[in-house]
Amino acid sequence: KKAGIEVVYIKASQGSNIKDAYFDINYENAKNNGLKVGFYHFLTATNEYEAEEEARFFASVISGKVPDCKLVMDYEVFGGSSREEIERISRVFLETVEELTGKEVIIYSDLSNAQNIFNESLAEEYELWIAYYWDYNELINIETSWREYVGVQYTDRGRINGISGSVDRDLFTSEIFLGETSEIPSTGDART
């Protein structure tokens, strides 16, 4: 906060059973220091059943917390899935998380995936937070299915006073924030 940071995205979970070991303490420390917080899930699903299972797990991990920012599906590793399979997996995950949490969900991915993997129908319904490590002002001239982005991750080698090692750095628009902030409802254990 003292370094001028306003928003932090915290990894909550990965797959259908990995809760980030630092999730709770990161959340508490960020909130206690007046930072706006968002949560993301690293999706590893290879079919629609796994996508729903991962969505339920993500919702259970973040239940009881109060996010300020839209929830995020971080989907970067596709395991040989076709574009059509990726769209179905994405939709199941996104729709299930929205249904369980009552919160908006966006997609995080890189330029290559934004151009070649995610289709226009997803872009019409879901906003994108894009990883682009070059001059982000040039994004306006690069064609993807999205016309604009709610966030740009411009480096993974950022330095912030108070954090040892490199961190991702981002620029967000006001569209990253949820319209209302309330506690994520309890959904029970996703693995039951």
C-alpha positions in Angstrom: 0.0 0.0 0.0 2.8 2.4 0.9 4.4 1.7 -2.5 1.3 3.0 -4.3 -0.3 -0.3 -5.0 -4.1 -0.2 -5.0 -5.3 -3.6 -6.3 -3.9 -7.1 -5.7 -5.1 -10.3 -7.3 -4.5 -13.3 -5.0 -4.3 -16.9 -6.3 -6.9 -18.9 -4.5 -6.8 -22.3 -6.1 -5.6 -24.6 -8.9 -7.2 -27.7 -10.3 -9.9 -29.4 -8.3 -8.0 -29.8 -5.0 -5.1 -27.3 -4.6 -5.7 -24.3 -2.4 -2.9 -21.8 -2.5 -1.0 -22.2 0.8 -0.8 -18.4 1.3 -4.3 -17.6 0.2 -5.9 -16.8 3.6 -2.9 -14.9 5.0 -2.5 -12.9 1.7 -6.2 -12.0 1.8 -6.1 -11.0 5.5 -3.0 -8.9 5.0 -4.3 -7.2 1.9 -7.6 -6.3 3.4 -6.1 -5.2 6.7 -3.8 -2.8 4.7 -6.7 -1.3 2.7 -5.9 -2.9 -0.6 -8.6 -3.8 -3.1 -8.6 -7.6 -3.7 -9.5 -10.0 -6.4 -9.2 -13.8 -6.6 -8.1 -16.1 -9.4 -8.2 -19.8 -10.1 -5.7 -21.6 -12.4 -7.8 -23.9 -14.5 -6.4 -27.3 -15.5 -9.7 -29.0 -16.7 -9.6 -31.1 -19.8 -13.4 -31.6 -20.0 -16.6 -30.1 -18.9 -17.0 -32.3 -15.8 -13.6 -31.3 -14.5 -14.4 -27.6 -15.3 -17.5 -27.8 -13.1 -15.6 -29.6 -10.4 -12.9 -26.9 -10.5 -15.5 -24.1 -10.4 -17.1 -25.6 -7.3 -13.7 -26.0 -5.6 -12.8 -22.3 -6.4 -16.1 -21.1 -5.0 -15.6 -23.1 -1.9 -12.1 -21.8 -1.3 -13.2 -18.1 -1.6 -16.4 -18.5 0.3 -16.7 -16.2 3.3 -14.3 -13.7 1.7 -15.3 -10.3 0.3 -13.7 -9.5 -3.1 -13.6 -5.9 -4.5 -12.7 -7.1 -8.0 -14.2 -9.4 -10.5 -13.2 -13.1 -10.1 -10.8 -14.5 -12.7 -10.4 -17.7 -14.7 -6.7 -18.1 -15.5 -6.7 -20.6 -18.3 -3.4 -21.0 -20.1 -2.6 -24.7 -20.4 -5.0 -26.6 -22.8 -3.6 -30.1 -22.9 -4.3 -30.6 -26.6 -8.0 -29.5 -26.3 -9.6 -28.1 -29.5 -10.9 -24.5 -29.6 -14.4 -25.9 -29.3 -13.5 -27.9 -26.2 -11.7 -24.9 -24.7 -14.9 -22.8 -25.3 -17.1 -25.4 -23.6 -14.7 -25.9 -20.7 -14.4 -22.1 -20.3 -18.2 -21.6 -20.4 -18.9 -24.3 -17.8 -16.3 -22.9 -15.4 -17.3 -19.3 -15.9 -21.1 -19.9 -15.6 -20.7 -22.2 -12.6 -18.6 -19.7 -10.7 -21.0 -16.9 -11.5 -23.9 -19.1 -10.4 -22.3 -20.2 -7.1 -20.8 -16.8 -6.1 -23.2 -14.3 -7.6 -20.1 -12.4 -8.8 -18.9 -11.5 -12.3 -16.0 -13.5 -13.7 -13.5 -12.5 -16.3 -10.8 -14.3 -18.3 -7.0 -13.9 -17.8 -4.8 -15.0 -20.7 -2.0 -13.9 -22.9 -2.0 -12.3 -26.4 -1.5 -15.5 -28.3 -4.5 -17.2 -26.6 -6.6 -14.0 -27.1 -5.8 -14.1 -30.8 -5.8 -17.8 -31.5 -7.6 -19.8 -28.8 -10.6 -17.9 -27.3 -13.4 -17.3 -29.7 -15.5 -14.2 -30.4 -18.5 -15.5 -28.5 -16.5 -15.7 -25.3 -15.2 -12.2 -26.0 -18.7 -10.9 -26.4 -19.7 -12.1 -23.0 -16.6 -12.0 -20.8 -14.0 -9.3 -20.3 -10.3 -10.0 -20.7 -7.3 -9.2 -18.5 -4.4 -9.7 -20.8 -0.7 -10.5 -20.2 1.3 -8.4 -22.7 4.9 -7.6 -21.8 5.7 -5.1 -24.5 4.5 -1.5 -24.8 0.9 -1.8 -23.7 0.0 1.3 -25.7 0.5 -0.8 -28.8 -2.3 -3.2 -27.8 -4.8 -0.8 -29.5 -3.2 -1.8 -32.8 -3.3 -5.5 -32.2 -6.3 -7.5 -33.3 -8.0 -9.9 -30.9 -11.6 -10.9 -30.4 -11.7 -8.2 -27.6 -11.9 -4.5 -28.4 -10.6 -3.5 -25.0 -9.2 -5.0 -21.8 -10.0 -4.5 -18.2 -6.4 -5.1 -17.3 -3.0 -5.4 -18.8 -0.2 -7.4 -17.0 2.8 -5.6 -18.4 5.6 -7.5 -16.6 6.3 -10.5 -14.4 9.5 -9.0 -13.1 8.1 -6.1 -11.1 9.6 -4.9 -7.8 7.6 -3.7 -4.9 8.9 -2.4 -1.6 7.9 -4.9 1.1 7.9 -7.9 -1.3 11.0 -10.0 -1.8 11.5 -11.2 -5.3 9.7 -10.4 -8.6 6.0 -9.8 -8.9 3.5 -9.4 -11.7 2.6 -5.7 -12.3 -0.7 -4.6 -13.9 -2.7 -1.7 -15.0 -6.5 -2.0 -14.5 -9.4 0.1 -15.7 -12.3 0.8 -13.3 -14.2 -2.0 -15.0 -12.1 -4.5 -12.9 -14.2 -3.6 -9.8 -17.4 -5.4 -8.9 -20.5 -3.3 -8.9 -21.2 -4.4 -5.3 -19.0 -6.0 -2.7 -20.4 -8.7 -0.5 -19.3 -11.9 1.1 -19.0 -15.0 -1.2 -21.7 -17.4 0.0 -20.7 -20.7 1.5 -20.9 -23.5 -1.0 -19.6 -26.3 1.1 -16.6 -28.5 0.2 -16.3 -28.8 -3.6 -15.0 -32.4 -3.3 -18.2 -33.8 -1.7 
